[in-house]
Amino acid sequence: MSNTTTPQPETMPTSPYGTLPPASPPAQRKPVSLPRLADMHARGEKISMLTAYDATFAAMADAAGIDCLLVGDSLGMVCQGLASTVGVTLDTMRYHTDSVSRGLRRVQGTAWLIADLPFGSYQESREQALRSATVLMQAGAHMVKLEGGGWTTETVRFLVERGIPVCAHLGLTPQTVHALGGYRVQGKGDAGALLKQQAHALQDAGATMLVLEMVPAALAAELTTELKHCATIGIGAGKGTAGQVLVLHDMLGINLGRMPKFVRNFMADASSIGEALAAYVRAVKDGSFPDDQLHAW
């Protein structure tokens, strides 16, 4: 009688905290790059974007086929419970950018990763902006985003000339919400001409993406047509933009405050978070979200 036993197959150790989901299938998804985003823009394919603040949600969004992930300073309200984005620090942005980047790397994710330059990290000088952008790029960002027009134009040019892709942001700029008098629509009437002028200047300075937040849908559509080398990403700016972005928690219906008009709760008709994320991507791509009658001005 033999004492030998049949060897059992090795099993992967399991984590008591769960595991991350798989990445998007390689055969269906090539890494999103700046040239690929430019090609999507040129062909008229809508660009899908969501915020992400941690590794697991970043991996889930990537698996759902999201094109771009934004580590937004909105984490100040969503994760930290702040009243606005003003209190978010560069070190906090570095931490969350690193977390999201690690989540993507762990699942061999393919999404383009953008990180916000927080309030006070780029206003002092172009050199300060470069130092701050370097921190976020070294944490894993592919692109940085900054708010405002006018004086920011030369900062954008300075960064782009040094190899840092830049996403600009006009309309409602949350970091200066106190100066704007609150969360209100921007670019109405005569103010629209200035916003258009600033958008063209930012494109000429090298910005390749431009978030338009809470601006009239007609104005956003006009800019989208005019800006040939800068893809507009709308949030409360109507369906005429080149792409859409929402705060992840908003589109999952778990906002702790009042849900903004421009948000659709994709969890309402989904059986899982993954299904809701995929539904958001499909709705952006096929143009069914946003609905200008419900989500725009």
N, C-alpha and C positions, 0 to 999 in steps of 0.2 A: 504494500500500500504506500503510495507516494505522499510525501508531505507538501509537495508543491501545490500552489494555488494558481488559478488563472489570473493573470494580471488584469487589473481594472483600468479602463481608460481614464486618462487624466482629465480632470475638470478644471475649468478656469475658476479661480477664487472669486467669490461674490462679495460685493461691498455692502455693508449694512445701510448705506445711504443711497443705494440705487445706482444705475448705470446710465450713461448718456446714450441717446439714440444714434443710429447709424447715420453716416453722411448721405447726401444725395447720390444716386447711382452714377458712377463715373461715366458710363456710356451715354447718359442723358445730360450730363452737366459738366462743362469745362469750367475751369476757374474764371471767375469774373475779373476782368482787367479793365484798365482805362481805355485801351483801344476797343475792347468789346462793348463797353458802355457807349462809346462814341458811335459804334456801328449800330447798336440798338436804337440810339437817338436818330441816326440818319435814316434808318429803315422805318421808323415810326412805331417800333415795338415799345410798349409801355414798360417803364422801369419800376420794379416793386422794391419798397424800402420799409423797414420797421426798426424801431429802437430795440436795443438789447443791452442788458446790464450785467449778465452773468453767463457762465459757461454753458449751463444746461439749456436755457432758453435760446442761446445763440445756436447751439447744435440743432435744436428742434426747428428753428426758423430756417436754417440752412437745408435741413432734410425736406422741408416743405417747398423748397425751390425759391426762396427769397433772393433777390439779386444783390441788395445792399443792406448791411446792418449799420445802424447809427448808434454809437455809444453817446447818447445825448446827455447834456447837462440837466435834462428833465429828471434825471435820477435824483436830483435834489429834492423834488417833490415825491417822486414815486418810491424811492428807496430810503431817503433820509427824513422825510416828513417836513421839509422846509416849506416856507410860504412861497418861495420863488427860486429861480436858478442862481440868483446873485451870490448865495453863500457857498456854492460849489467850488472846491479848490482844485488846482492842477494835480495835486497828489491824489485826490479822490478820483479824478478822471483817469489818471495813469493806472490806478488800481483796477478800475472797472474795465478799461481797455485791455489790460493784461488778462483779466479773467475771461472776457469774451474771446480774445485771440487764442487763449489756451483751449477753450471749448471747441473752437473751429479746428485747431490743429489736431486735437484728440480724435476727432471724427473725420479728419481729412476734408474739412469743409471747403467750400468754393466761393462763398459770398465775399463781396467787396466790403471792407471794413473802414468806416468813417468815424472819427472821434471829434467831439466838440472841444474847441478851445474855450475854457471857462472865463467868466467875467474877471477882469483884472490881469489876465495872463498874456494879453496881446495889445492892450490899449496904450501902453507906455511908449513903445517904440517898435520898429520893424525887427530890431535885434532881439527884443524881448519875445516877440512873436515867434522868431526862429528858434530860440531856446525852448520855448514851450512846445512848439510843434515837434521838435526833436524828441522831447520826452514821450510824447504820444506815439510818434512813429516807432521809436525804439521799443515801446510796449506792444506793438503789433498793428497799429493803424496803417492803412494804405493811403489815407487822405485825411486832412483836417478840415473842420468847418468853423467859420467865424461869422459873426453877425454884423450887419450894417453896411451902408454905402458911403460914398464920399471919401473920407479920410482912409477907409480901409482899402481903397483901390491900390495904393502904392504898397501896402503891406502884402496884399495878394500877389502883386508883381514880384516883390522881393522873395517871397516863399517859393513861387513857381519857378523863378530863375535858378533857385537852389535845389530843384528837384523834388519839391513837396507839392503833390496835387492838392488843390483847394476847392472846397465847396463853399459858396457864398450863401448868404441868407438875408432876404429882404422882406418887407411887409411888417407884420408883427414880429418884433425881435424881443423875446422874453427877457434878455439880460438888461434891456433898457425900458422895461414895462412901466416903471415909475415916471420916466420922462415922457412916455407916450400917453400917460393918463389912464392906464389900465389895459385890459385885454379887449381891444376893439379893432374893427376892420381898418386896414391901412390902404392908402392909394386911391381913395375916393376923389372924384372930381379933379380939380387942378393938381392935387398931390400925385395923381397918377403919372403926370409928365415927368416929375422929378424921379419917381421910382423907376420909370423906363430908362431915363438917362443914367441912373446909377447902375442899373442892370447891364446896359451896354458897356459901360466903363469897366465893370467887373469882368465881363467876358473878354474885353480887349486886354485886360491885365493878365489873363490866363486862367481864370476860374472856369472849370469844365462842368460844374454842376451848380445849381442855384435853387435853394429852397425858397418857395414863395408861400408865406404863411398869412392866412386871413386877408387876402386881397381879392377884389372883385373878380369873378370868373372871366368876364370879358377882357379885363386887363391882362390876366394871366395867360389867356389864350393868345392875345396879340403878341405878348413877349415870347411865348413859345415859338411862334411862327418866325419872329424876327431874329431870335438868337440861334444862329446856325451851329455854333461850336460850344454851346453851354446848355446842358439839359436841365429844364426846369422841373423841380419836384414839388408838387403841391401838397399843402395841408390846409384845408379850408380855402382852396383857390380854384375849385371847379375841376371838371374832367378834361379841360383842354390843355393841361400841362403834359410834359413828357413822361412823368411818373408821379407816384404818390408815396407819401410817408405818413405813418401814424405811430403814436406811442403804443407799444406792445400791450400794456395793461389796459389802455382805453379800448382797443379793438377786441380784447377778451372780456370786456364788461366788468372789470374789477377796479375801476377808478374809485378812489375814496371820496372824491368831490362830485361836483356837477359835471355830467358828461357834456363835452363841447358839441355844438351843433354839427360840426364836420365829421363826427365819429359815427361809425356803424359798428354795432356789437356783433361780431362774427361768431361768437360762442352761442348766440341765441338759437341758431339752426344747426349746431354741430354737436357731435357726441363726444368729442375729445379736443384737446388743445391742438394737437397735430392737424386734425381735420379743419379746425377754424383757421389755422395759419395757411393751410393749402387753399382754403376757400378765399381768403384775402388775396393771395397771389393770383388766383384765377380771375377774381373780380377786377383787379387792377389791370391785368393783361387784356381782358376782353372788354374793358371800358364800362362795365356795369357799376363799378364804384370809382368815384363818387357819383351820386345823382345830384345834378345841379339844383334841382327843385328842393332837395332836402338838406344837402350838405354844403351849400355855397351861398355867396352873396352876389 
